């Protein structure tokens, strides 16, 4: 793994703009894999080829909220597991894979297990892994505004696939042992009225945490699938071959 260090967000953005056709970050993994509910492979390809502008979503309300909440929820995680993890972050560093240097990731945090006693945890896949002192992992923070209790149950059972794709690329690039997702999930609440439904003034919030292991066969297969799709997208950009549009 090679690390490209940047001191500021402006430097990080400039580097990404300069490498528009030869860099794919972990946040693009789900789009390359065709499982991002908000952007298609065609959209990403056209952005990389300069056929459409890269959409700036940084000022959208929920994106801005997620950015502002990133540090508080990271500090809460560090507080809850202060006896187990040392959590650090270098917010503008880009990690590049040595084999495929166009594949990279910017991490929300790095985890080092510091407790003397091993910690055995079950992943949502059913895989059981054990973390030992000195083991390194990836920390990923998320915020999610959902619309139904079934979505909340889904979050509680596992990390959504399009977010897990990001984790797969982060694990692939860093070769670390585990990936922790720490999510603040928010659900609007409603009550029935004579005229229909009225939204409560406060939403229901839950902290949802999951761990996935590099040695999990399901995770390894997922990594193989995701990285294969990122490599395919890079090949398409190089050869100017637009992905096929999918029928909705």
C-alpha positions in Angstrom: 0.0 0.0 0.0 1.2 3.5 -0.9 -0.1 6.6 1.0 -0.5 9.9 -0.8 -0.5 12.5 2.0 -2.5 15.8 1.9 -2.7 18.4 4.6 -6.0 19.9 3.5 -9.3 19.1 1.9 -8.4 21.5 -0.9 -5.2 19.5 -1.7 -7.2 16.2 -1.6 -9.9 17.6 -4.0 -7.2 18.9 -6.4 -5.4 15.5 -6.5 -8.7 13.7 -7.2 -9.6 16.2 -10.0 -6.1 15.7 -11.5 -6.5 11.9 -11.5 -10.1 11.8 -12.7 -9.5 9.0 -15.2 -6.9 7.0 -13.3 -8.2 6.8 -9.7 -11.3 5.1 -8.3 -11.9 5.6 -4.6 -13.8 3.3 -2.2 -16.9 5.5 -2.4 -17.2 4.6 -6.1 -16.9 0.9 -5.6 -20.7 0.3 -5.3 -21.3 2.3 -8.5 -18.7 0.3 -10.4 -20.3 -2.9 -9.1 -23.8 -1.7 -10.2 -25.3 -1.7 -6.7 -25.4 2.0 -5.9 -29.1 3.1 -5.7 -28.2 6.7 -6.4 -25.7 6.5 -9.4 -25.3 4.1 -12.3 -22.1 2.8 -14.0 -23.0 5.0 -17.0 -23.2 8.1 -14.8 -19.8 7.4 -13.4 -18.3 6.6 -16.8 -19.6 9.8 -18.3 -18.2 11.8 -15.4 -14.8 10.3 -15.8 -14.8 10.9 -19.6 -15.8 14.5 -19.1 -19.1 13.9 -20.9 -21.1 15.3 -17.9 -20.0 17.4 -14.9 -19.1 15.6 -11.7 -22.1 16.4 -9.4 -21.1 18.4 -6.3 -23.3 17.0 -3.6 -21.3 18.4 -0.7 -23.9 21.2 0.1 -26.9 18.9 0.1 -28.5 18.9 3.5 -28.0 15.3 4.4 -24.5 15.2 2.9 -23.5 18.2 4.9 -25.1 16.7 8.0 -23.1 13.5 7.5 -19.9 15.5 7.1 -20.5 17.5 10.3 -21.5 14.4 12.2 -18.4 12.4 11.2 -16.2 13.6 14.0 -18.7 13.4 16.8 -19.8 9.8 16.0 -16.1 8.8 15.6 -15.4 10.3 19.1 -18.3 8.4 20.5 -17.0 5.1 19.1 -13.6 5.8 20.5 -15.1 6.6 23.9 -17.3 3.4 23.9 -14.3 1.2 23.0 -11.5 3.1 24.7 -10.5 0.0 26.5 -10.1 -2.0 23.2 -9.1 0.3 20.4 -6.8 3.1 19.5 -8.7 5.1 16.8 -6.7 7.5 14.7 -7.5 9.3 11.4 -5.7 11.1 8.7 -8.7 12.6 6.9 -7.0 13.6 3.6 -4.6 10.7 3.1 -5.3 8.5 0.1 -4.3 4.8 0.3 -3.4 3.3 -3.1 -3.2 -0.4 -3.9 0.3 -1.5 -5.0 -1.0 -4.0 -7.6 -3.8 -1.7 -9.0 -2.5 1.8 -8.2 -5.7 3.3 -9.6 -7.7 1.7 -6.8 -7.6 3.5 -3.5 -9.4 4.7 -0.4 -9.6 7.6 2.0 -10.3 6.1 5.5 -12.5 7.6 8.2 -10.2 6.0 10.7 -7.7 3.4 11.5 -8.2 0.9 14.4 -5.5 -0.8 16.4 -6.6 -3.4 19.0 -4.9 -2.6 22.2 -6.6 -4.9 24.8 -4.6 -7.9 26.1 -7.6 -10.2 26.0 -8.7 -11.4 22.5 -12.2 -10.3 21.4 -14.4 -12.8 19.5 -17.2 -11.3 17.4 -19.8 -12.5 15.0 -20.2 -10.8 11.7 -23.6 -10.3 10.0 -22.5 -13.0 7.5 -22.4 -15.6 10.4 -18.7 -15.7 10.4 -16.9 -15.5 13.8 -13.6 -13.8 14.0 -11.2 -13.1 16.8 -9.3 -9.8 17.2 -5.9 -9.9 19.0 -3.7 -7.3 20.4 -1.9 -5.4 17.7 -4.4 -6.3 15.0 -5.3 -3.4 12.6 -8.7 -2.6 11.2 -10.6 0.0 9.2 -13.1 2.3 10.8 -16.0 3.7 8.7 -18.6 6.2 10.0 -22.0 6.6 8.4 -25.2 8.6 8.8 -28.4 7.4 7.2 -31.9 8.9 7.1 -34.3 6.1 6.4 -38.0 6.0 5.7 -39.4 2.9 7.3 -39.0 0.6 10.2 -38.2 -2.3 7.9 -35.2 -0.3 6.7 -34.1 0.2 10.3 -34.4 -3.6 10.8 -32.3 -4.1 7.7 -29.6 -1.8 9.1 -29.7 -3.6 12.4 -29.2 -7.0 10.6 -26.3 -6.0 8.3 -24.6 -3.2 6.6 -26.4 -2.3 3.3 -24.6 -3.9 0.3 -23.7 -0.5 -1.4 -21.9 0.5 1.8 -20.3 -2.9 2.3 -18.8 -2.6 -1.2 -16.9 0.5 0.1 -15.7 -1.6 3.0 -14.5 -4.3 0.6 -12.4 -1.9 -1.3 -10.9 -0.4 1.9 -10.0 -3.9 3.1 -8.5 -4.8 -0.2 -6.3 -1.8 -0.4 -5.2 -1.8 3.3 -5.1 -5.6 3.7 -6.2 -5.1 7.3 -8.0 -7.8 9.4 -11.4 -6.3 10.0 -13.8 -3.4 9.0 -16.0 -1.7 11.6 -19.0 0.3 10.4 -20.4 2.8 13.0 -23.7 4.3 11.8 -26.1 6.8 13.1 -29.4 5.8 11.6 -32.3 8.2 11.8 -36.0 7.3 11.4 -38.8 9.9 11.2 -41.7 9.1 13.5 -45.4 9.7 12.7 -48.7 9.5 14.6 -52.2 9.0 13.2 -54.5 12.0 13.1 -58.1 12.6 11.9 -56.6 14.0 8.7 -54.0 11.3 8.1 -50.5 11.3 9.7 -48.5 13.9 11.5 -44.7 13.8 11.9 -43.3 14.0 15.4 -40.9 16.9 15.9 -38.0 14.6 16.8 -36.8 11.6 14.8 -35.8 8.3 16.3 -32.0 7.8 16.3 -30.1 4.5 16.7 -26.4 3.7 16.7 -25.8 0.6 14.6 -22.4 -1.2 14.5 -21.2 -4.1 12.5 -17.9 -5.8 12.0 -16.7 -7.7 8.9 -13.5 -9.8 8.7 -11.0 -10.1 5.8 -10.8 -13.9 6.4 -14.5 -14.4 6.0 -15.1 -16.4 2.8 -18.2 -14.3 2.0 -16.2 -11.1 2.4 -13.4 -12.4 0.3 -15.8 -13.3 -2.5 -17.4 -9.9 -2.2 -14.0 -8.2 -2.4 -13.2 -10.3 -5.5 -16.4 -9.2 -7.1 -16.1 -5.5 -6.2 -12.4 -5.2 -7.3 -13.2 -7.0 -10.5 -15.9 -4.4 -11.3 -13.6 -1.5 -10.5 -10.9 -3.0 -12.8 -13.5 -3.4 -15.5 -14.6 0.3 -15.1 -11.0 1.4 -15.4 -10.6 -0.7 -18.6 -13.8 0.9 -20.0 -12.5 4.4 -19.3 -9.1 3.6 -20.9 -10.8 2.0 -24.0 -13.7 4.5 -24.1 -16.3 1.8 -23.9 -19.4 3.0 -22.2 -21.1 0.5 -19.9 -24.5 -0.9 -21.1 -27.5 0.9 -19.8 -29.7 -1.3 -17.6 -33.4 -1.4 -18.1 -35.2 -0.1 -14.9 
